[in-house]
Amino acid sequence: MTVTRLLPVFLALALVACGSPEERAAEHLKKATQLYEQGDLVKAKLEAQNTLQIEPKNAQARYLLAELAEKDKDFRGAIGHLLVAVDSDPDYLEPRIKLGNYYFLGKAADKAEEQAQAALKLAPDNPEVLLLDARVKYLKGDKAGAIKSADAALAADPDLPDAIIFRAGLYAESKDFDSAFKLVDAGIKRLPADKSENLRQFRLQLLAASGRRDEIESDLIRLAQDYPDNTQYRYALAQLYQSEKRPEAAENVLKELVALEPDNNEHKINLVKLLVIEGKVDDAEALLRDYVKQNPENADLQ
């Protein structure tokens, strides 16, 4: 058998090995999903984009890319992917919910309502759908309807943090702070740390709104202890001390941050700035010289 006669056979085998476009798209999407779950977001994005090279309107790939865009704070890009996802697969619930919530945040009431109504037809008892419906009703001025839908969302899932926050916010708006705190505190008590952080952040807002400012310090201290990798709590604590004319306490908080993350120049610069604000210019200059001496090649500290 000549090479010329064998060539069609080789080509056929090559085509079989490559698989159909649908199979290749599915394989890329599978890899993208696995990489996303493993936390390898860069490679996950590449695999999802590979899926779109084959199937530009693949709804699942678009939704995954929307999630990735959101993590990068590319909200315009996220919305673009979500629009394609719901257009390609009108019965795909998750992108409808996320798209509706984006419209809610943008106060686009009619567009949010369109997604909420479509989602309600797909899953009328889904707590996230009911929460979206509550948000839309609130946006359109139907507070009674918003309360009803929010209560329904909590009945379906009492541990949905966003629903707890939304309903507590409605209580607070009516000056019923006792009910707001009761709902939030119960959620914080039930939920594990990785799911209750947003509730604890919202509790700070409730404390400020209800005039219980004396409790804010203790809440921030506990948050800083429970979430040591999240430096925003220590910065918030330092700002609180500054507002209360407690400069030494503010300094100590920033010194703790420098000790916890000695390679973080931002913490050092902020401590120097704080000393300047407090009128301790000589101390600030001495501290900055010390930092430069410790790391003379660091341009950020020059």
Sequence and secondary structure as in RCSB ss.txt:
>XXXX:A:sequence
MTVTRLLPVFLALALVACGSPEERAAEHLKKATQLYEQGDLVKAKLEAQNTLQIEPKNAQARYLLAELAEKDKDF
RGAIGHLLVAVDSDPDYLEPRIKLGNYYFLGKAADKAEEQAQAALKLAPDNPEVLLLDARVKYLKGDKAGAIKSA
DAALAADPDLPDAIIFRAGLYAESKDFDSAFKLVDAGIKRLPADKSENLRQFRLQLLAASGRRDEIESDLIRLAQ
DYPDNTQYRYALAQLYQSEKRPEAAENVLKELVALEPDNNEHKINLVKLLVIEGKVDDAEALLRDYVKQNPENAD
LQ
>XXXX:A:secstr
  HHHHHHHHHHHHHHHH  HHHHHHHHHHHHHHHHHHT HHHHHHHHHHHHHH TT HHHHHHHHHHHHHTT H
HHHHHHHHHHHHH TT HHHHHHHHHHHHHTT HHHHHHHHHHHHHH TT HHHHHHHHHHHHHTT HHHHHHHH
HHHHHH TT HHHHHHHHHHHHHTT HHHHHHHHHHHHHHS HHHHHHHHHHHHHHHHHTT GGGHHHHHHHHHH
H TT THHHHHHHHHHHHTT HHHHHHHHHHHHHH TT HHHHHHHHHHHHHTT HHHHHHHHHHHHHH TT GG
G 
